[in-house]
């Protein structure tokens, strides 16, 4: 994996998902079929997707469309990118939301 800002976000997200024993798959798109976000996963029987972003980047219109489809199907989508949070555990926007969801009862 490269040493880009987005790659660093992905590594942190993968570590959190592993910590909570969530199934997660990070497919590499080839430009065919339905668009997908960075990560597809399942935790305690519930479906989720994660999109990671480098600092200052936002979802593309195609990613927004995919996010909307997942949410219509009652799946969860977490958009996680670098933020200015000083807490090393939470320095990614969206990370608090993901961890709270993983800790649900």
N, C-alpha and C positions, 0 to 999 in steps of 0.2 A: 504494500500500500504506500502511496506517495506521502510526502510530508506537507501536504497543502493544509490550509486552515480547515477546509471541510473534512479532510481525512482525520484530523485531530478530533473533530466533533464526533465523527463516526466511531472512532475508537472508544471514546468515553461512553457513548450510547450503548455500544456492544457490551462494555464492561458492566453497565447498570443492568441491562437485560439478562446477562449471564448471572449476575448476583441474585436476581429474582427468579431465576430458572424459567425464563420465558423462552418459548420457541421463537427464533427469528432467522429470517433468510434475507440475504442482501443480493437480489438478482442483478445481473449485468445485462441491461437491455441491448438488443441488437437492432432496434428500429422496426421490429415487426410486432403486429398484434396490438393489444390494448395497452395504453400507457400505464405505468406503475411508478410508485414512489420508491425511495431508496431501500426501505425495509418493509417486509411483510411478516407479521408475527401473530402469535396466539398466546394468551396468558390466562390461566384458569378458565378456559373455554371461551374466551372472548377475543375477537379478531381486532387487530390494530395494524396501523402502518405508521412509519416514521419517514419524514423527509428532513435531511440535514442540510444546513446552509452555511456558507462562508460568511464572515462579517459583512453586513450591509446588503446582502442578497435576500430576495424575496421569492415567493413561489411564482413560477411562470403560469401563464393562462392554462396551459395543458395540465400542470400540476394542480392548480385550483380546481379544474374540472374533475380530476381523479379524486381529489379530497372530497369534493361535493358528493360524488357517487358513493364513496365509502361511507360518508356520514348519513346519506339517505338510507343505506343498508344497515344503519345503526352500528357501524364499526367506529373505532376511534382513530383519529389522526393526530399525530404530534409533530409539530414543526420545531426543530431544534437547531439553533445557531448560536454563535458566540454572542455574549452580552457583556455589559460592564460590571456585572455582579462580582463582588470581591470574594465571596465564598467559593473556594475551589470546587466544591461538590456541585454548586449550583451556577457556575459561570456560563452556562448555556441557557438561553431563553427557551422555554418549553420543558426544561429538565425537571423543574419542580412539579409541573403538571403530570409528566410521565411517572415520576417516582410516586406521587400521591396515588395515581391510578394503579400502579403495581402493588402498592401497599393496601389496597382496598380489601375489605372483608367479604 
